[in-house]
Amino acid sequence: MKLKALLVMFVMHISLAAAQPVELFYSQLTLAADSVQMAVPVIPSGAAQASGGAQGVKSVGTALMLSLLLPGTGEYYAGETTQARFFWGVEIAAWGALLFNNSYYNSLRSDYQAWAGVHAGVSASGKDDQYWIDIGKFDDIYAFNEKRLQDRRPERLYDPARYAWQWDTRDNRLTYDLKRLKASAIKDRRLIYASVILLNHLVSAVNSIRLVRAQNNRLTRRVDYRLFVDSPGNAPSVTLGLVARF
């Protein structure tokens, strides 16, 4: 009998011990739910803090205009100083090459015109580019005009009073023509340097747009979270939810 009594008391003790954690768990859950409900109005302020990062968003239009005006400034505006220096370097080099090329061409042109003045008696005043080409192909103005008449192109005749030339030797005429052709080749390089400048502006503009958009995406791609508590009616249960938007 004593053994049975001890067994009954032991089972009752276990039952009471098992019941207590349930009551404590329910009490803790209710307390936690109450505390969460009180904290819910405060949590949306975190969203305002996250949205505050949008203050660093930059204008795509501003970056575009800056790069079109001066390549590299759009990249600098976007915070990419290394890329900005690259475009600045290309711009400086291209403009420097263009200016040097123009100066070199002017020097070569003055040289072949001076050569024609000494060896063909040509005055440089009032002469167009076609004239300088023609005098390198014929020994004198009369040979040129005769050829134009044979070709039935009288509109291309030169007035001997204003456009006369007479080469002293054929070799000097050929030397002149080589000088002029060299100057013409140098002149044509201007198109290359001008194209590099234009391309640098366009590439910088597109690149600055890409950089600003990427930066803006990084600033706005932050987690926007909402914590909500739902207690359906008078049911003794609480639903907690966390919504994250990227």
TAGINOR-V841382 format. One record per residue. N is the residue number from 1. OMEGA is omega in degrees with one decimal (none if undefined). Layout:
n=N omega=OMEGA
n=N omega=OMEGA
This chain:
n=1 omega=179.7
n=2 omega=179.7
n=3 omega=178.6
n=4 omega=-180.0
n=5 omega=179.2
n=6 omega=178.8
n=7 omega=179.8
n=8 omega=-179.9
n=9 omega=-180.0
n=10 omega=178.8
n=11 omega=178.9
n=12 omega=179.4
n=13 omega=178.7
n=14 omega=-179.5
n=15 omega=178.9
n=16 omega=-179.7
n=17 omega=179.4
n=18 omega=-178.3
n=19 omega=-175.7
n=20 omega=-179.9
n=21 omega=178.9
n=22 omega=179.9
n=23 omega=179.9
n=24 omega=-179.7
n=25 omega=179.6
n=26 omega=179.6
n=27 omega=-180.0
n=28 omega=179.5
n=29 omega=178.4
n=30 omega=179.5
n=31 omega=179.3
n=32 omega=179.1
n=33 omega=178.5
n=34 omega=-178.5
n=35 omega=178.2
n=36 omega=179.3
n=37 omega=178.1
n=38 omega=-176.9
n=39 omega=-176.0
n=40 omega=-179.6
n=41 omega=-177.4
n=42 omega=-173.2
n=43 omega=178.7
n=44 omega=177.5
n=45 omega=174.6
n=46 omega=177.1
n=47 omega=177.5
n=48 omega=178.0
n=49 omega=178.6
n=50 omega=179.5
n=51 omega=177.6
n=52 omega=177.3
n=53 omega=-180.0
n=54 omega=178.6
n=55 omega=179.5
n=56 omega=179.9
n=57 omega=-177.2
n=58 omega=-174.9
n=59 omega=175.8
n=60 omega=179.8
n=61 omega=178.1
n=62 omega=178.3
n=63 omega=179.5
n=64 omega=-178.0
n=65 omega=-180.0
n=66 omega=-179.1
n=67 omega=177.5
n=68 omega=178.4
n=69 omega=179.5
n=70 omega=-179.8
n=71 omega=-179.2
n=72 omega=-179.2
n=73 omega=175.1
n=74 omega=176.5
n=75 omega=177.6
n=76 omega=176.9
n=77 omega=179.6
n=78 omega=177.7
n=79 omega=-179.7
n=80 omega=-174.7
n=81 omega=179.3
n=82 omega=177.6
n=83 omega=178.3
n=84 omega=179.5
n=85 omega=179.0
n=86 omega=-179.0
n=87 omega=175.0
n=88 omega=179.8
n=89 omega=178.1
n=90 omega=-178.8
n=91 omega=180.0
n=92 omega=-179.1
n=93 omega=-178.3
n=94 omega=178.3
n=95 omega=177.5
n=96 omega=178.5
n=97 omega=-180.0
n=98 omega=179.9
n=99 omega=177.8
n=100 omega=-179.8
n=101 omega=178.3
n=102 omega=179.3
n=103 omega=179.7
n=104 omega=178.8
n=105 omega=179.1
n=106 omega=178.6
n=107 omega=179.2
n=108 omega=179.0
n=109 omega=177.2
n=110 omega=-179.1
n=111 omega=-177.7
n=112 omega=175.6
n=113 omega=176.6
n=114 omega=177.1
n=115 omega=178.5
n=116 omega=178.5
n=117 omega=-178.2
n=118 omega=-170.4
n=119 omega=178.8
n=120 omega=178.5
n=121 omega=-175.8
n=122 omega=171.4
n=123 omega=-175.1
n=124 omega=-175.1
n=125 omega=173.9
n=126 omega=-179.1
n=127 omega=179.0
n=128 omega=-176.5
n=129 omega=-178.5
n=130 omega=178.5
n=131 omega=-178.8
n=132 omega=174.7
n=133 omega=-174.7
n=134 omega=-175.5
n=135 omega=176.4
n=136 omega=-177.4
n=137 omega=-177.2
n=138 omega=-177.2
n=139 omega=178.5
n=140 omega=-176.2
n=141 omega=-177.0
n=142 omega=175.9
n=143 omega=178.7
n=144 omega=-178.0
n=145 omega=178.2
n=146 omega=178.6
n=147 omega=179.2
n=148 omega=177.4
n=149 omega=176.9
n=150 omega=179.1
n=151 omega=-178.2
n=152 omega=177.2
n=153 omega=-177.4
n=154 omega=179.4
n=155 omega=-178.8
n=156 omega=179.3
n=157 omega=176.2
n=158 omega=175.5
n=159 omega=-178.6
n=160 omega=-178.6
n=161 omega=-176.3
n=162 omega=-170.5
n=163 omega=-176.2
n=164 omega=170.8
n=165 omega=-180.0
n=166 omega=-179.0
n=167 omega=-179.9
n=168 omega=175.0
n=169 omega=177.8
n=170 omega=179.7
n=171 omega=178.2
n=172 omega=176.1
n=173 omega=179.1
n=174 omega=176.4
n=175 omega=177.0
n=176 omega=-176.3
n=177 omega=176.5
n=178 omega=177.6
n=179 omega=-178.9
n=180 omega=179.2
n=181 omega=177.2
n=182 omega=178.4
n=183 omega=179.3
n=184 omega=178.3
n=185 omega=177.2
n=186 omega=179.0
n=187 omega=-178.5
n=188 omega=178.9
n=189 omega=179.3
n=190 omega=179.0
n=191 omega=179.3
n=192 omega=-178.0
n=193 omega=177.5
n=194 omega=178.1
n=195 omega=177.6
n=196 omega=179.1
n=197 omega=179.5
n=198 omega=179.9
n=199 omega=178.4
n=200 omega=177.3
n=201 omega=-176.7
n=202 omega=-179.6
n=203 omega=178.2
n=204 omega=179.3
n=205 omega=179.4
n=206 omega=-179.0
n=207 omega=179.9
n=208 omega=175.7
n=209 omega=179.8
n=210 omega=-178.4
n=211 omega=-178.6
n=212 omega=178.3
n=213 omega=178.6
n=214 omega=178.9
n=215 omega=178.9
n=216 omega=177.9
n=217 omega=178.2
n=218 omega=-178.8
n=219 omega=-176.3
n=220 omega=-178.8
n=221 omega=177.7
n=222 omega=-177.3
n=223 omega=174.7
n=224 omega=-171.5
n=225 omega=175.9
n=226 omega=176.7
n=227 omega=-179.0
n=228 omega=179.0
n=229 omega=-177.8
n=230 omega=176.7
n=231 omega=-175.7
n=232 omega=177.1
n=233 omega=178.4
n=234 omega=-178.4
n=235 omega=-178.6
n=236 omega=179.2
n=237 omega=-178.0
n=238 omega=177.2
n=239 omega=177.1
n=240 omega=179.7
n=241 omega=176.8
n=242 omega=179.6
n=243 omega=179.1
n=244 omega=177.8
n=245 omega=-176.1
n=246 omega=none
